[in-house]
Amino acid sequence: MAFIQYLTFDGIALPLPDSYEVQMDDVEADSGGETEAGTVQRDVVRLGVVSIPVSFSVSAKWLQIMTEFKQKEKISVGYFDAETLAVKTAEMYVDGFKASLVKDTSRKGLWKISFTLLEF
């Protein structure tokens, strides 16, 4: 049985993630809020902006590749959308990149990395 390819960065297939979550948030203007009458007014600027918190257990080689993507201003990300059960593509960037050594090995260690992909 083949695994689903959850993420690709600029056409490069990434390893299977330890955790993967697709979140869709609405972007609201500052003009929204509660009125004097007590009703809520929403001024939605964009619907369904995607953010994907993800974590991986990777080798030093993949740590280096992921760090290079972190440095990029924008990445073409192919991601598995849990809502449509299909792969979608979006321009995203990496935020909150964290890397920690899990175990020292003869091949420069096993690393746990986590970050959030945010859609432009």
N, C-alpha and C positions, 0 to 999 in steps of 0.2 A: 504494500500500500504506500503510495507516495504522499508526502506531506504537502500542505498548501504553502505556496511561496508568499509569505506575509508581507515582506518588504523588499523593494529594490531601490537602490540609490544610483541615479544616472545610468540605469541599465544593468548595474552589478547586483546580482542576487545575494542577499545577506543571509547569514546563518539563521536557523530556527531560534526565535526569541524565547527567553524564559517567561516573560510576561509581555502582554500586548493588549492594548485597550484603545478603541477608537471613540473619541468624544466629539460631539458636535455642539457648538455653542453659538448663540446669536450675539451679534455685536449691536449694542444699543447706543444711541446718541445721548449726550448729557442732558438734553431737553426733556427726557422722559422722567417718570417718577410719580409720586402721589400728588393728586390735585387737592385743592382746598375742600372739595366735596368728599374726599376720601376714596376716590376711585384711582386705580392705577393706570397710568398712560405709558405705553411703550412706544418709543420711536426707534424701530429696528432699522439699522443701516445695512447689515448683512445677515442672512440666515445660514445656519449650518456650517460655520467655520470649523474646520477639522483640526484637532490636536490629538497626538498619539503618544502617550507615555509608554516607553518600551525599555526592556532590560535584556541583556545578553550575558552569557558566560562564554568567554572567548579566549583564544590564544593571543600571544604577543603580536603575531602577524595581523590578526583582525583588529586588535587594539590600535595598531598603527594606521590601518585603513580607516577605521571609524574616526580617529583623531583628525585625519586629513579632511574628512567630510565635515567635521565640526568647524573647521577653519573656513569653509566655503560660505559665501554670502547667501546663495540659494542652491537648492538641490531639487532635481526632478525626482519625485518620490512616487513609486508605484506601491500602493498599499491595498490590503484586503479589507474591503468595506463590509462590516458585519450586517449592515442594514440591507444591502442589495446582494450580498454573497458573491460579489464580483470584484475584480481588481480595478481600482481607479487610479488616476494619475493627477498629481497636484504639485505646484511649486511650494516648497517648504524650507524651513531652516531649523537648525538644531539649537535647543535651549537647555540649560541646566545639565551639561555633560558632567558625569561623575565616573571615575574609574577607581576601582579598589582591587588590590591583590588578594585573591582567595587562597591560593596555594603556590608556593615556589616549586617549580619543576625544572628539569634539565633543559627545557625549551623556553626559558624566560617567563615562566609562570602561567597560571590560569587567572584570568581577570574577569571581574564582574563590572560591567559598564551599564549605565542607565542615562537616559535623556528623554526629552520631550520634543517631538516634531511639531512645529506650528505652521499652519498654512498662511500664506501671504494674503 
